[in-house]
Every structure is written in structure tokens, then in C-alpha cells.
Amino acid sequence: METKDLAAWLKDNPDLAAANAGLTQPRRSGASSVLPESSSLEAEFDLAWRAIDGPELLPEHVFHAERDWRFDRYHPGSKVAIEMEGGVWSNGRHVRPGGFIDDCEKYNAAAFMGIYVFRLPHIDVRVLEQIAEFIRWWES
């Protein structure tokens, strides 16, 4: 795919853009939205994932027996986790010191468990296509 991001891809697919207005713009500090940032980013991800016919993913998957750590999306067969970071422009939890340290602990634990974690600060269709291909490769 030649587009650089979901916004450009949706521009070339006006039927999807009209059905999902407001979910394609990157978030910036002070931006207002009807949906909270994480919900908007997850909705944008789900729209893009369906558009590329990505493999089925489990939402909010708890992956650790002793901690209540969850992945935003998870594919059990390939052990691929997808985390939508968000908040990079609005001083969100993932970029503040405490949240960053907690995320490092979580992602290190996932690595010890053999889980591939893909971290998405925004939705880029090219990256999603690569993740989907990686999962399909594991499934084959």
C-alpha cells in the first residue's frame, strides 16, 4: 500500500472516511473529542485492522497470572501483543515517568514470556500490514 498513514488511506476510501469521521486525526495537546483518547485510538485501530483483513485478535487480554497486566489486543497463536500507547502529545500516562517505568516492567515481563509486543503511538496502516503479515507467517 502506498499511503503513509490511515488518514491518507481513508482519504482514498471516502466511504470508510464518512462512516468513521473524527477517528483519523492524530491527537495533539488541547485537542477535543467526544471519545477519550484511548477509545479513539482503539476504535481507529479496529477500523484499520478490519480494513486490512487482519487476523482475529483478543481485546484486553490478561497475560500475567500474578499481575492484572493486559494487552490492548493479543493474538495467542503467534504470541503477538499490540499496545496502543496514545497520549504522546498530551502528556498521557505512557509518557509520564511513573507510567513509563510501569510499562517497562510490563513489557520486560512479556519478553521473558516470549511475547512480541508492538507499541503503537498512532495508527499507521503500513505497520499494521506488517504486523498482520507477521501473524500470518506464524500461523502458516
NUKOLNU-399081 format. One record per atom (N, C-alpha, C): residue number from 0; residue in one letter; atom name; x, y, z. Coordinates in steps of 0.001 Angstrom, whole numbers, always signed. Each point is the difference from the previous one (the first is absolute). Example, Ala and Ser with C-alpha at 12.3 -4.5 7.8 and 13.67 -1.06 7.14 Angstrom:
BEGIN
R|num|residuo|atomo|c1|c2|c3
R|0|A|N|+13190|-5690|+7800
R|0|A|CA|-890|+1190|+0
R|0|A|C|+900|+1200|+0
R|1|S|N|-350|+1050|-720
R|1|S|CA|+820|+1190|+60
R|1|S|C|-770|+1090|+730
end
This chain:
BEGIN
R|num|residuo|atomo|c1|c2|c3
R|0|M|N|+850|-1178|+0
R|0|M|CA|-850|+1178|+0
R|0|M|C|+893|+1237|+0
R|1|E|N|-350|+976|-807
R|1|E|CA|+842|+1169|-189
R|1|E|C|-259|+1123|+998
R|2|T|N|-1119|-13|+715
R|2|T|CA|-320|+1099|+895
R|2|T|C|+914|+2|+1215
R|3|K|N|+139|+1175|+603
R|3|K|CA|+914|+153|+1125
R|3|K|C|-665|-269|+1339
R|4|D|N|-1283|+161|+111
R|4|D|CA|-679|-232|+1265
R|4|D|C|-1482|-226|-240
R|5|L|N|-738|-271|+1064
R|5|L|CA|-1420|-298|-117
R|5|L|C|-769|+1183|-577
R|6|A|N|+353|+1220|+382
R|6|A|CA|-715|+1168|-510
R|6|A|C|+96|+69|-1523
R|7|A|N|+1190|-252|-543
R|7|A|CA|+159|+12|-1458
R|7|A|C|-756|-1152|-642
R|8|W|N|+34|-1166|+641
R|8|W|CA|-699|-1159|-545
R|8|W|C|-1502|+252|-22
R|9|L|N|-537|+564|+1090
R|9|L|CA|-1428|+290|+42
R|9|L|C|-390|+1081|-1000
R|10|K|N|+927|+908|-290
R|10|K|CA|-285|+1024|-1010
R|10|K|C|-251|-657|-1351
R|11|D|N|+716|-1093|-274
R|11|D|CA|-193|-742|-1242
R|11|D|C|-1197|-939|+65
R|12|N|N|-602|-149|+1177
R|12|N|CA|-1167|-871|+212
R|12|N|C|-1092|+805|+702
R|13|P|N|-649|+930|-723
R|13|P|CA|-923|+934|+641
R|13|P|C|-1183|-663|+692
R|14|D|N|-406|-1200|-442
R|14|D|CA|-1110|-669|+674
R|14|D|C|+356|-341|+1439
R|15|L|N|+1224|-454|+237
R|15|L|CA|+443|-288|+1367
R|15|L|C|+226|+1293|+777
R|16|A|N|+523|+1013|-661
R|16|A|CA|+257|+1265|+679
R|16|A|C|-1311|+604|+506
R|17|A|N|-1040|-46|-809
R|17|A|CA|-1283|+569|+399
R|17|A|C|-602|-768|+1169
R|18|A|N|+148|-1316|-12
R|18|A|CA|-566|-830|+1069
R|18|A|C|+766|+142|+1304
R|19|N|N|+1227|+479|-57
R|19|N|CA|+845|+64|+1188
R|19|N|C|+616|+1376|+187
R|20|A|N|-759|+1019|-289
R|20|A|CA|+497|+1370|+118
R|20|A|C|+502|+260|+1414
R|21|G|N|+1117|+708|+87
R|21|G|CA|+546|+386|+1290
R|21|G|C|+986|-981|+598
R|22|L|N|+190|-1166|-597
R|22|L|CA|+900|-983|+584
R|22|L|C|+1363|-32|-673
R|23|T|N|+250|+882|-961
R|23|T|CA|+1213|-124|-785
R|23|T|C|+1058|+1041|+313
R|24|Q|N|-317|+1007|+759
R|24|Q|CA|+972|+1057|+241
R|24|Q|C|+901|-342|+1174
R|25|P|N|+1316|+242|-129
R|25|P|CA|+871|-195|+1151
R|25|P|C|-424|+932|+1125
R|26|R|N|+142|-442|+1236
R|26|R|CA|-404|+806|+1138
R|26|R|C|+1139|+919|+399
R|27|R|N|-332|+1196|+391
R|27|R|CA|+983|+959|+458
R|27|R|C|-489|+590|+1312
R|28|S|N|+907|+560|+748
R|28|S|CA|-363|+628|+1258
R|28|S|C|-1085|+1041|-242
R|29|G|N|-1025|-30|+815
R|29|G|CA|-1084|+957|-120
R|29|G|C|-1063|-411|-989
R|30|A|N|+173|-1106|-701
R|30|A|CA|-997|-444|-964
R|30|A|C|-1228|-489|+744
R|31|S|N|-1167|+324|-526
R|31|S|CA|-1220|-474|+635
R|31|S|C|-599|-1112|-831
R|32|S|N|-710|-879|+672
R|32|S|CA|-610|-1132|-676
R|32|S|C|-1159|-503|+832
R|33|V|N|-971|-604|-645
R|33|V|CA|-1104|-610|+716
R|33|V|C|+490|-1232|+750
R|34|L|N|+949|-742|-603
R|34|L|CA|+529|-1208|+617
R|34|L|C|+1293|+301|+739
R|35|P|N|+257|-700|+1111
R|35|P|CA|+1312|+139|+633
R|35|P|C|+1077|-480|-955
R|36|E|N|+1222|+459|+217
R|36|E|CA|+1073|-316|-936
R|36|E|C|+188|-1490|-205
R|37|S|N|+45|-784|+1062
R|37|S|CA|+237|-1429|-170
R|37|S|C|-1131|-641|-785
R|38|S|N|-1231|+381|+255
R|38|S|CA|-1123|-565|-740
R|38|S|C|+80|+379|-1463
R|39|S|N|+387|+1229|-284
R|39|S|CA|+118|+452|-1378
R|39|S|C|+1109|-753|-719
R|40|L|N|+1139|-166|+652
R|40|L|CA|+1113|-701|-618
R|40|L|C|-344|-1471|-215
R|41|E|N|-663|-617|+960
R|41|E|CA|-392|-1393|-159
R|41|E|C|-1053|-153|-1095
R|42|A|N|-941|+918|-80
R|42|A|CA|-1006|-49|-1066
R|42|A|C|+663|+172|-1361
R|43|E|N|+963|+907|-71
R|43|E|CA|+742|+217|-1248
R|43|E|C|+775|-1264|-376
R|44|F|N|+620|-624|+994
R|44|F|CA|+725|-1240|-250
R|44|F|C|-941|-1079|-526
R|45|D|N|-1135|-202|+688
R|45|D|CA|-932|-1050|-405
R|45|D|C|-512|+225|-1418
R|46|L|N|-286|+1235|-354
R|46|L|CA|-436|+327|-1359
R|46|L|C|+1078|-368|-1017
R|47|A|N|+1216|+410|+274
R|47|A|CA|+1103|-268|-929
R|47|A|C|+299|-1495|-71
R|48|W|N|-52|-691|+1132
R|48|W|CA|+293|-1437|+38
R|48|W|C|-1017|-765|-841
R|49|R|N|-1279|+376|+118
R|49|R|CA|-1031|-648|-826
R|49|R|C|+218|+327|-1474
R|50|A|N|+397|+1223|-291
R|50|A|CA|+196|+416|-1394
R|50|A|C|+1107|-795|-684
R|51|I|N|+1022|-408|+754
R|51|I|CA|+1075|-794|-605
R|51|I|C|-249|-1492|+180
R|52|D|N|-1160|-341|+534
R|52|D|CA|-385|-1399|+234
R|52|D|C|+1024|-699|+890
R|53|G|N|+351|+683|+1096
R|53|G|CA|+958|-569|+942
R|53|G|C|-575|-1195|+736
R|54|P|N|+855|-912|+446
R|54|P|CA|-455|-1173|+748
R|54|P|C|-741|+412|+1282
R|55|E|N|-857|-861|+480
R|55|E|CA|-786|+304|+1196
R|55|E|C|+914|+189|+1211
R|56|L|N|-301|+1034|+779
R|56|L|CA|+771|+332|+1189
R|56|L|C|-916|+18|+1220
R|57|L|N|+538|-363|+1146
R|57|L|CA|-746|+87|+1250
R|57|L|C|+175|+1398|+583
R|58|P|N|-1087|+665|+390
R|58|P|CA|+137|+1305|+648
R|58|P|C|+249|-138|+1495
R|59|E|N|+765|+931|+560
R|59|E|CA|+226|+77|+1448
R|59|E|C|+370|-1355|+603
R|60|H|N|+971|-649|-605
R|60|H|CA|+421|-1330|+429
R|60|H|C|+923|+83|+1218
R|61|V|N|-388|-648|+1099
R|61|V|CA|+852|-83|+1187
R|61|V|C|+1058|-1062|-269
R|62|F|N|+1281|+374|+91
R|62|F|CA|+1063|-927|-387
R|62|F|C|+866|-485|+1162
R|63|H|N|-171|+550|+1167
R|63|H|CA|+875|-344|+1116
R|63|H|C|-833|-536|+1158
R|64|A|N|+400|-1151|+550
R|64|A|CA|-780|-665|+1052
R|64|A|C|-1|+770|+1323
R|65|E|N|+1085|+708|+305
R|65|E|CA|+101|+658|+1299
R|65|E|C|-308|+1491|-34
R|66|R|N|+6|+576|-1165
R|66|R|CA|-281|+1431|-148
R|66|R|C|-1214|+159|-907
R|67|D|N|-704|+1066|+121
R|67|D|CA|-1169|+243|-850
R|67|D|C|+430|+748|-1268
R|68|W|N|+1091|-433|-601
R|68|W|CA|+495|+628|-1217
R|68|W|C|-796|-497|-1191
R|69|R|N|-360|+919|-854
R|69|R|CA|-783|-304|-1189
R|69|R|C|+678|+569|-1229
R|70|F|N|-271|-629|-1125
R|70|F|CA|+389|+561|-1287
R|70|F|C|-1252|+543|-668
R|71|D|N|+137|+1120|-701
R|71|D|CA|-1153|+561|-705
R|71|D|C|-571|-1010|-997
R|72|R|N|+876|-640|-759
R|72|R|CA|-412|-1063|-933
R|72|R|C|+1061|-1094|+57
R|73|Y|N|-430|-1260|-165
R|73|Y|CA|+927|-1116|+121
R|73|Y|C|-402|-1124|-933
R|74|H|N|+1010|-618|-616
R|74|H|CA|-201|-1170|-844
R|74|H|C|+723|-1167|+662
R|75|P|N|-763|-934|+619
R|75|P|CA|+631|-1058|+783
R|75|P|C|+900|-949|-795
R|76|G|N|-394|-358|-1203
R|76|G|CA|+787|-964|-773
R|76|G|C|+1417|+460|-279
R|77|S|N|+168|+1259|-324
R|77|S|CA|+1317|+540|-332
R|77|S|C|+654|+705|+1181
R|78|K|N|-748|+156|+1090
R|78|K|CA|+461|+743|+1170
R|78|K|C|+377|+1438|-376
R|79|V|N|-861|+616|-807
R|79|V|CA|+176|+1393|-401
R|79|V|C|-965|+864|+804
R|80|A|N|+558|+1003|+659
R|80|A|CA|-797|+969|+753
R|80|A|C|+119|+1360|-671
R|81|I|N|-1087|+747|+26
R|81|I|CA|-8|+1346|-558
R|81|I|C|-459|+950|+1096
R|82|E|N|+837|+990|+264
R|82|E|CA|-294|+1014|+1001
R|82|E|C|-156|+1344|-683
R|83|M|N|-1132|+646|+206
R|83|M|CA|-235|+1328|-536
R|83|M|C|+378|+1005|+1076
R|84|E|N|+1145|+621|-178
R|84|E|CA|+565|+854|+1039
R|84|E|C|-792|+1284|+192
R|85|G|N|-234|+731|-1060
R|85|G|CA|-769|+1234|+126
R|85|G|C|+612|+986|+978
R|86|G|N|-544|+1182|+48
R|86|G|CA|+407|+996|+975
R|86|G|C|+1377|+596|-190
R|87|V|N|+671|-287|-1108
R|87|V|CA|+1358|+515|-158
R|87|V|C|+17|+1512|-168
R|88|W|N|-1099|+584|-450
R|88|W|CA|-45|+1444|-186
R|88|W|C|-729|+706|+1146
R|89|S|N|-644|-769|+855
R|89|S|CA|-796|+621|+1068
R|89|S|C|+481|-411|+1395
R|90|N|N|+1260|-425|+91
R|90|N|CA|+580|-409|+1280
R|90|N|C|-805|-1134|+630
R|91|G|N|-359|-973|-823
R|91|G|CA|-775|-1144|+474
R|91|G|C|+798|-907|+924
R|92|R|N|-676|-987|+564
R|92|R|CA|+594|-897|+991
R|92|R|C|+1256|-691|-505
R|93|H|N|+21|-369|-1270
R|93|H|CA|+1131|-763|-531
R|93|H|C|+1293|+810|-93
R|94|V|N|-92|+1310|-8
R|94|V|CA|+1213|+814|-145
R|94|V|C|+383|+744|+1283
R|95|R|N|-808|-107|+1035
R|95|R|CA|+390|+570|+1294
R|95|R|C|+923|-991|+699
R|96|P|N|+897|+467|+855
R|96|P|CA|+1012|-893|+589
R|96|P|C|-564|-1272|+646
R|97|G|N|-989|+102|+843
R|97|G|CA|-538|-1180|+674
R|97|G|C|-621|-989|-977
R|98|G|N|-771|+515|-941
R|98|G|CA|-620|-866|-1001
R|98|G|C|+1020|-652|-906
R|99|F|N|+1036|+758|-359
R|99|F|CA|+1055|-545|-848
R|99|F|C|+722|-1143|+711
R|100|I|N|+332|+200|+1271
R|100|I|CA|+689|-1036|+778
R|100|I|C|-886|-1244|+126
R|101|D|N|-1285|+201|+295
R|101|D|CA|-929|-1137|+96
R|101|D|C|-89|-758|-1319
R|102|D|N|-42|+744|-1109
R|102|D|CA|-53|-646|-1316
R|102|D|C|+1262|-810|-270
R|103|C|N|+1160|+530|+388
R|103|C|CA|+1251|-752|-178
R|103|C|C|-63|-1325|+744
R|104|E|N|-492|+22|+1240
R|104|E|CA|-131|-1234|+781
R|104|E|C|-933|-985|-714
R|105|K|N|-1128|+491|-470
R|105|K|CA|-974|-844|-708
R|105|K|C|+596|-587|-1273
R|106|Y|N|+645|+823|-817
R|106|Y|CA|+540|-473|-1279
R|106|Y|C|+1185|-940|+211
R|107|N|N|+799|+217|+1031
R|107|N|CA|+1093|-924|+311
R|107|N|C|-550|-1357|+430
R|108|A|N|-1052|-2|+817
R|108|A|CA|-628|-1256|+403
R|108|A|C|-534|-732|-1231
R|109|A|N|-608|+733|-925
R|109|A|CA|-512|-614|-1234
R|109|A|C|+1144|-609|-807
R|110|A|N|+1123|+685|-75
R|110|A|CA|+1153|-518|-754
R|110|A|C|+495|-1308|+612
R|111|F|N|+53|-66|+1329
R|111|F|CA|+412|-1241|+665
R|111|F|C|-978|-1136|-269
R|112|M|N|-1243|+342|-308
R|112|M|CA|-1023|-1005|-304
R|112|M|C|-37|-342|-1490
R|113|G|N|+901|+615|-790
R|113|G|CA|+63|-287|-1429
R|113|G|C|-1063|+703|-819
R|114|I|N|-515|+1114|+502
R|114|I|CA|-1050|+746|-693
R|114|I|C|+624|+1157|-770
R|115|Y|N|-400|+123|-1266
R|115|Y|CA|+428|+1121|-840
R|115|Y|C|-963|+1156|+235
R|116|V|N|+503|+1134|+480
R|116|V|CA|-857|+1154|+277
R|116|V|C|+280|+1083|-1029
R|117|F|N|-1039|+365|-732
R|117|F|CA|+80|+1114|-941
R|117|F|C|-687|+1190|+648
R|118|R|N|+729|+1113|+98
R|118|R|CA|-504|+1206|+654
R|118|R|C|-356|+1029|-1060
R|119|L|N|-1242|+469|+39
R|119|L|CA|-486|+931|-1009
R|119|L|C|-354|+1347|+625
R|120|P|N|+790|+1050|-277
R|120|P|CA|-363|+1334|+492
R|120|P|C|-1100|+633|-850
R|121|H|N|-166|-496|-1218
R|121|H|CA|-1063|+418|-913
R|121|H|C|-234|-1156|-974
R|122|I|N|-1027|+113|-802
R|122|I|CA|-341|-1079|-914
R|122|I|C|+607|+289|-1369
R|123|D|N|+816|-919|-471
R|123|D|CA|+631|+81|-1315
R|123|D|C|-315|-1308|-719
R|124|V|N|-753|+86|-1083
R|124|V|CA|-453|-1197|-710
R|124|V|C|+1166|-868|-437
R|125|R|N|+1118|+606|-394
R|125|R|CA|+1155|-804|-419
R|125|R|C|+506|-879|+1129
R|126|V|N|+42|+544|+1198
R|126|V|CA|+451|-770|+1168
R|126|V|C|-1002|-1112|+303
R|127|L|N|-1287|+317|-76
R|127|L|CA|-1019|-1029|+254
R|127|L|C|+100|-1134|-1009
R|128|E|N|+252|+340|-1251
R|128|E|CA|+165|-1049|-1011
R|128|E|C|+1198|-888|+320
R|129|Q|N|+1080|+596|+494
R|129|Q|CA|+1179|-784|+373
R|129|Q|C|-302|-910|+1186
R|130|I|N|-725|+511|+990
R|130|I|CA|-367|-826|+1156
R|130|I|C|-900|-1151|-446
R|131|A|N|-989|+300|-850
R|131|A|CA|-911|-1043|-491
R|131|A|C|+780|-1068|-772
R|132|E|N|+956|+413|-823
R|132|E|CA|+817|-964|-747
R|132|E|C|+843|-849|+944
R|133|F|N|+527|+618|+1040
R|133|F|CA|+778|-733|+989
R|133|F|C|-865|-1070|+665
R|134|I|N|-1222|+338|+376
R|134|I|CA|-915|-969|+614
R|134|I|C|-330|-1115|-987
R|135|R|N|-293|+365|-1237
R|135|R|CA|-317|-1023|-1013
R|135|R|C|+1190|-937|-219
R|136|W|N|+1202|+546|+31
R|136|W|CA|+1197|-817|-165
R|136|W|C|+90|-1030|+1123
R|137|W|N|-291|+416|+1239
R|137|W|CA|+15|-918|+1140
R|137|W|C|-1084|-1062|-125
R|138|E|N|-1142|+386|-575
R|138|E|CA|-1113|-942|-130
R|138|E|C|+256|-1043|-1085
R|139|S|N|+873|+314|-954
R|139|S|CA|+209|-926|-1132
R|139|S|C|+977|-1110|+328
end
